[in-house]
């Protein structure tokens, strides 16, 4: 589970970076708008929060 969380955080970081570049240049990257990259990053972070909460609940 820890590897999945790190992988999702890595994907979120890359997606935020690509989304910011797309937003600054005002051009889609791979025909994907900046909003899609930023929403995907938010979804990845949401999954990481959920997995961390699940891991914390399993300890108790």
Secondary structure, 3 states (H helix, E strand, C coil): CHHHHHHHHHHHHHHHHHHHHHHHHCCCECCECHHHHHHHHHHHHHHHHHHHHHHHHHHC
